[in-house]
Amino acid sequence: MAMTIRLPEELDRALDAIAEAEHVSKHALVLQGVELIVARRARRAEVDDAIDFVLSHDAELLQRLEDA
């Protein structure tokens, strides 16, 4: 799928500098950034689900620890 991204000049310059330093294209950097965002959100959802599980399945234990 094709996509056009319009970046503010400052961000575009920063991306140019990073791409040059890393010896990759700006396109590759943008893909890496998107992948990081997707992974971070997925991880956050996993952590939230784990917390919900513990709170619901170990509520009695957590209450006893709180009262100790």
C-alpha positions in Angstrom: 0.0 0.0 0.0 1.4 3.4 -0.9 1.4 6.2 1.5 2.6 9.8 1.5 4.0 11.2 4.7 4.4 15.0 5.2 6.8 15.7 8.0 7.7 19.0 9.5 11.0 20.3 8.3 12.8 19.8 11.6 11.6 16.2 11.9 12.6 15.5 8.3 16.1 16.9 8.9 16.4 14.8 12.0 15.2 11.7 10.1 17.8 12.5 7.3 20.6 12.6 9.9 19.6 9.4 11.6 19.2 7.6 8.2 22.7 8.8 7.1 24.2 7.7 10.4 22.5 4.3 10.3 23.2 3.8 6.6 19.5 3.1 5.9 16.8 4.8 4.1 14.3 7.2 5.7 11.6 4.7 4.6 13.3 1.9 6.6 13.4 4.2 9.6 9.8 5.0 9.4 8.9 1.3 9.1 11.0 0.6 12.2 9.2 3.4 14.1 5.8 2.0 13.1 6.9 -1.5 14.2 8.0 -0.2 17.5 4.7 1.6 18.1 2.7 -1.5 17.2 4.9 -3.7 19.5 4.7 -1.3 22.4 0.9 -1.1 22.2 0.6 -4.9 22.0 2.9 -5.3 25.0 0.9 -2.7 26.9 -2.3 -4.6 26.2 -0.6 -7.9 27.4 0.5 -6.2 30.6 -3.0 -4.8 31.2 -4.6 -8.2 30.6 -2.1 -9.8 33.0 -2.9 -7.2 35.7 -6.6 -7.7 35.2 -6.2 -11.5 35.5 -4.2 -11.2 38.8 -6.6 -8.7 40.2 -9.6 -10.9 39.4 -8.1 -14.3 40.3 -6.1 -13.4 43.3 -8.3 -10.8 44.9 -8.6 -12.7 48.1 -4.8 -13.1 48.4 -4.2 -9.5 47.6 -6.8 -8.5 50.3 -5.0 -10.6 52.9 -1.6 -9.1 52.0 -3.1 -5.6 52.2 -4.5 -6.4 55.7 -1.2 -8.0 56.9 
